[in-house]
Amino acid sequence: MNLRESAGIALGAVRANKLRSFLTLLGTIIGVMSVIGVISVVKELNVYVSEKLIQAGSNTFVVDKWGFITSEDAWEEAQKHPDVTIDDADALRLGVKHAALVVAQASTRESVRWRTQRVNGVDIRGRSPGYEVIEDLKAEDGRHLTELDDQRRRAVCIVGPEISDELFHGLDPIDRTIRIGEQTFQVVGVTERKGKLLGQSQDRFVCIPIRSFIKYKRERGSLEVAIKSVDQPSLPTAEQEARNIMRGRRHLQPGKPDNFAVTTSDTWLDFYNNLTGGIFVVTIGVAAISLLVGGIVIMNIMLVSVTERTREIGVRKALGARRRDILAQFLTESTTLSLSGGLIGIVLGVGLALLVGLLTPLPATVSIPAIVLGIAMSCVIGVFFGSYPAWRAAKLDPIEALRYE
């Protein structure tokens, strides 16, 4: 009996016992579906996050009051830190010799109005010059904010394209005045569209000079300072220079801990990798258990099949079938069973990945390596768990098998 006939027998058994076959293949289906879905989503999410960090600049770090908070104790400790001020930002701008840009930043949320049009909950950003490089913003119309705008605390702003659309409905926004809270600002520029990041719009904001932000939006409050080093190799030196300047301004003695924080993109990327890595390991563990259970069920079903077909095995041996022929037949049948479940799991896993990409902000595409892995796992499970039943079938004595009732 050749490979094609053995596969045909296995598929015939699947069709003849649909419920039993479905229950037999359920573990394999769930396991392969989980692997395909998780790998597709996590892989695409890794690429997506890495690209966004590269766009922002891997040689950029932030000095602020809070840092990367991961516990309540860290939060309580950070609250005791002094605020980072505009004077700190100026000192860093002058003192960090390996910095290409030093940008003071602050944000709040307020309503924005133009005539009768009103948009609530808008991200109002205070920024010093150079923000457009740090945040990868390009002006589609008008201009960006300048050093002179900041130094003179001018009431000017640039708006994201989503705010421009909602307020002006296709009219040219340049030189029009809008109300941000209780203050009036003149629009001098509109940025290009950037789309969404994990479901959140990157185009729904208004940006004003940082000193205007401090003047109009709050008397006190901690800023954060984004620093972009000259290049990637100079990043550690720029970080150390910034730390030395901040410690000097706060009169910290050697050995005392920093009362400010320096956060790099690697900090966020490591946290993200740890988070997704944990999710990945748990999901793959569940998938592995499902595949193990599925393999055991396939082995049990094949043992039942050997028992049911004992006389058939005896007849084939009497007609000249060798042990390796019987072994190959049952291995082919078990592999076909497992592969059938794997193919169903692949279809469901691909559908799951596409559904996640369609219904959620998470990016997801079909991962070809994941599909290959699913097929390989199905074949390995079929061969491994089908080996014992196939060995038992091949070992049967033909005379005893013919006598079996």
N, C-alpha and C positions, 0 to 999 in steps of 0.2 A: 504494500500500500504506500502510495507516494504522499508527499506533503500536502498536496491539494485535497486528496481524498480524506486525510486525517482532519484537516481544517473543516471540510464539509461535514464530517460526522459531528464535530464539536458544535458547529453552528446549527446543525439539525437538532442536537440535544437542547440547545438554547431555545429554539423555536418550539420544541415539543413540550418543554416544561418552563413556560414563561415566568410564572411566579417564583418558582425555585431558582431559576436563572437570575432573575432580578435581585432576589435576596442574596444570591451567591456573589453577584458582582457589585452589590451596594457599597461595600467597604472600599473596593478599588475605585469605584466612581467618585466617592466622597474624597478619598485621598488625593487622587489625581486632580480633581476639580479644585481642591484647596491649594495644591502646589501651583497650578497654572494661574489661578486668580491672584494669589499673594505675590508670586514672583513678578507677574506682569505689572501690578500696581506699585510694588515697592521699587522695582527697577526703574520704572518711569518717574516715580517720585524722587528717587535719588538723583537722576539726571536733571530733573526740573529744578530741584533745590540747588544743586551744584552750579547750574547755569546762572541762576539768579544771584548766587554769591559771587560768581566770577564777574557778572555785570556790575555788581556793587563794588567790586575790587577786593581781592583777597588780601591786599596790602593796606587795608583800612581797619582802624580800631577806634574804639569809643572810650572816652574818659567821662565818667559821670559819678553821681552820688551812690547809685544803687548797685550796679554790676549785674551779674547773672544770679538771680535769686532762685534757689531750689528748695528752701526750707523756711519755716516760720522763724527759726532762730536767726537765720541770715537776714530776713526781712527786718526783724527787730533791731539787729545790729546796724543795718544800713540806715535806719531812721535816725540814728545818733550822729551820722556823718554830717559835716557842714555842707551847705549847698555849693554847687559849682556855679560860679558867677561869670558874668561877661568879662570881668577883669582877669579871671583865670584863663578864659579863652584867648584874650589878648596876649597874656604872658606866654601861653603855649604857642601862639602864632609867631611870636618874636623869638622864642627860645628853642623850639624844636628844629634843629638845623637840618635834620634828615626828613623833614615833612615837605611834601609838595603842596598840600592844602590843609588848612585847619578851619573847620566850619562849626560855629556855635549853632545849636539847634534847640528848639522848644516847640511844643504843640499843645493845642487845646481844641475844644469843639464848640462851635457856635452856629447860629443861623446866619445866612447870607441873603440879602434882599437887593432887588433892582426893580424900581417902580412897584408894580403889584405882584411881581414874582418873588417867591420865597423858597429857599432850600434850607431845611433843618439838619442839624447834626453834621455839619461840614467840618472836615479836618483842617484847622487853621494852623499853618506852620510858620514859625519864625525861623529865618535862616540868614546866616551871613554869607558873603560872596564865596563862590566855589561850590555851593550846594548842588548846582546843576551837574557837576562832574561826579560828586559823591553819590547822588541819587540817579544818575544816568537820565537826566531830563533834557530834552531838546525843545527849543522854541519853534512852534509851528507858525506862530504869528506874533509880531511885536518883538520884544526883547526880554532878557532876563534882568533880575535885580542886580544893581551895581554897588560898588564900594561907596560911592557918593550917596546913593539912596540910603544906605545903612548909616553912614556917619551923620547925615543930616536928619535922620529919623523921618524920612518922607512917608507920607500916607499913600504908598503905591503898592501894587500887588500883581502877581501873575496867578492865573486860574488854570485848573485842569480842564480838559475838554468836556468832561461830563458836566461840570458846573456851568461852563459856557453854554452848552446845549440847553440845560434846564432853565437858565436865567434869560438868555437872549434869543433862543429859538431861531438860530440861523443868522441873526444880525451880527455885524462886526462889533466885537466887545471892546476893541482897543480904544482907550481914552474915555470910556464910559465910567461912571462912578457907581460903586456898589456900597451897601451898608454891611459891615461886619460887626454884628452886635450893635453898639451905639455909635461906632465911628465910621466915617466915610473914607473909602480908598479908591484910587484911580487904577483901572486895569491897564497895565502896560505890556502884557504878554499872555499868550496861551500856549501850553505845552502840547507836544505830540502825544497821541494815544499810546498807552502801554498795556491796556487790557487789565485782566484780573490776575491776582496772585492768590492761589488757594481759595478762590471764590470771592475774594475781597477786591473791590475796584481800586486801581492805582491812579485813577483819573478824577477822583472826587475830592479835590482839595483846593485851598487858596493859600498862597505863600506870600509872606510880607517880610520886610527886613527885620532882623533879629532885634535891633534896638527899637524899632517901632513896635514890635511885639511886646518888649519889656515895658515900653512907655504906655501903651494903650491897653494891654491885656492883663498885666499883673504887676504889682509892686515888688513882690518877692517870689522866689521859686527857683528850683535848681535847674540848670541847663545841662545838656550833654554836649560834648565836643567831639566831633568826628575828625579823625586825623588820617590823612592818606600819605603814606611814606613815599619817598622818591621812587623806589622800586621794591620788589619783593625781598631781595637780600638785606636791604636797609631797614626792614620792618622791626626786627628786635632792637636795633639801635634807637630808632625813633620812639619805640615804646619806653625804653629805659630813660631817654631824655625827657619824655613827658612825665614819667614817674618822678624823676629827680626834681623837675620844676614844681610839680604839685606838692611834693614832700617839703621842699624848701619854702614854698609859700605858706604852708601850714605848720612850719617849725617842728617837724617830726624828727625826733632824735633817732640815731641809728639803732636798729633793733625793734623799734616800735612798728606796729602794723600800719599799713596804709589806711587812711580814713576816706578813701575814694576808691573807685574801681576802674580797671582797665580791661575792656572786653574786646576780643578779636573775633573775626568771622569763624576761626577754627573752634572757638568755644561753643558757638551755636551749632556748627556742623557736627562736632563731637556729640553734643547732647542729642541732636536729631538722629545721628547714626546709632547711638545707644538705644534711643526710644524705638526706632523702626527695627533695629536688630533684635530687641526683646520681643516685639510683636512677631517678627519673622520666625524666631526660634520657637515660640509657643505654637504658632500656626503650623509650622513644619512638624513639630512634635505631635500635634493632633492628627495631621495628615499621615505621619508614620504609623501611629497607632491604628488608624483606619485601614491603611495598606496591610499592616500585620494581620488584623482581624480578617480582612478580605482574603489574604493569602491562606490563612488557616481554614476559612470556609471553603475555598476552592480545593484545598487538599482533602477535606472531608467529603466533598461532593465527588471528587475523583475516586476516592476510596469506595464510595457507594457505587459509582459507575463500574469499577473493577469487579465488585461483587455481583452486580446485576448482569455483567457481560462475561462471567466466568466461562460458560459453555462456548461463547463466541471465541474467546481467547484459545480455548482448547482446540476448536475446529481449525483455527488459523495455524496453530502450531502443528497440528496433524497434517495440514496441507503444505508444511514446509517453512512457515514463518519462523525466523530466528528471534532470539531474545532481543537483539538490538532493534528489530523491526517493531516488536511490541512496545519496547521502551520508547522508540521514536514516535509511535502513534499516540501514546498517552501523554507524552511531553508536548506534542503538537496540540493535542486537544486542550490541555490545561493552559498552555500559552495563548491559544486562541480565545479561550474563555476570559483570561485575564486581560488580554489585549482589547477584547470587545468592551469590557468595563472601562479600560483606559481611554479608548476612543470616545466613549460617551462622556467620561469625565473631562476630556480635553474640550469637547464641544461646549459643555456646561461651564467649564472654567473660562474659556474665551468669551462666552456670553456674559459671565459674571464680571470679567474685567471691562468689557465694553459698557455694561450697564453702570458700573461704578463711575466710569469716565463720563457717561451721559447724565447721570442723576446727581452727581456730587461734584464739588470743586476739585477733587483729587484727579490728577492726570493718570491715564491708564491706556496702554496700547498692548496689542497681542505680542507676547515675547516668544520668538521662535526657539531660543534655547530652552525655554520652559516647556514648550510643546515636545521637543526632542527628549527632554528629561522625562516627561510623562509617558511617552511611548517606551523609553528604555526601562523605566520602573515597572511598567506593566509586563514587559517581556521577562524581566528578571524575576518578578513575583511568580509568573506562570511557570518558569523553569524550576525555580527553587522549591516552591511548594508542590509542584507536580512531580518532582523527582521520586519521592517515596511511593506514591501510588503507582507510578510508572514502573518502578523497580519491583514492586509486589506483583504487578501484572506480568512482567517479563519473567519472574521467577516461578510462576505457576507450573506445576507438572501437567503436561497435556492429557495424560490418562486420567488423573484426578479431576482435571477441569472438565473433561467430557462426561464424567460420572455425576458432576454437580447438578442438582435439581433446584 
